[in-house]
Every structure is written in C-alpha cells, then in structure tokens.
C-alpha cells in the first residue's frame, strides 16, 4: 500500500487547521491539526535523515507563523492559501530528498 504523499498531508494539515480554528474559534485545535499532519509526515523524512525531518518540520511551522502577519496585509484566506502552497512545496521537496536518501545522512 502506498503512503499518502507529504504535500497532501502537510497541505491538508495547514488548510484543515485553519478551517478548524476559524470555525471553532479555538487556536489550539488549529495547532493540533498541524501537529497531526506533521506527525504523519515526519517519520518518513526521519528515516532518511533526522536533520531533514527537523528542517522540514521547522520550515512548516515557520511558514504557518509567517501566515499571521501576512494575513494582516492580504487577508486571512489568501495568507492561508499561500502558506498551504508553500508548505506543500516544502513537503514535496522533503519527499523527493527522502526518496533519494539525501538530506544530510
């Protein structure tokens, strides 16, 4: 059975976290959705390289953090869509590096 691609996991987690947090008014729920997506994606990257996994996890969390000030400039929906796209691209790079066995190991 094939695993779910990293960009799908991370994209769903970022977008799902936004929707969950927005609908419920509970930011912790948004964070939990993000952590669930990272928790599903990080093991595959860690098998390739713990350094790769740490960089991708930090990059994803950093992008979500950057979405907050961006939302003040362009609005919440465009900021979340941009963040989702960027985090998905980052996850795709992580999957490609993990497949190649690269990433610092």
Rosetta blueprint (number, residue, H / E / L):
1 X L
2 X L
3 X L
4 X L
5 X L
6 X H
7 X H
8 X H
9 X H
10 X H
11 X H
12 X H
13 X H
14 X H
15 X H
16 X H
17 X H
18 X H
19 X H
20 X H
21 X H
22 X H
23 X H
24 X H
25 X L
26 X L
27 X H
28 X H
29 X H
30 X H
31 X H
32 X H
33 X H
34 X H
35 X H
36 X H
37 X H
38 X H
39 X H
40 X H
41 X H
42 X H
43 X H
44 X H
45 X H
46 X H
47 X H
48 X H
49 X L
50 X H
51 X H
52 X H
53 X H
54 X H
55 X H
56 X H
57 X H
58 X H
59 X H
60 X H
61 X H
62 X H
63 X H
64 X H
65 X H
66 X H
67 X H
68 X H
69 X H
70 X H
71 X H
72 X H
73 X H
74 X H
75 X L
76 X H
77 X H
78 X H
79 X H
80 X H
81 X H
82 X H
83 X H
84 X H
85 X H
86 X H
87 X H
88 X H
89 X H
90 X H
91 X H
92 X H
93 X H
94 X H
95 X H
96 X H
97 X H
98 X H
99 X H
100 X H
101 X L
102 X L
103 X L
104 X L
105 X L
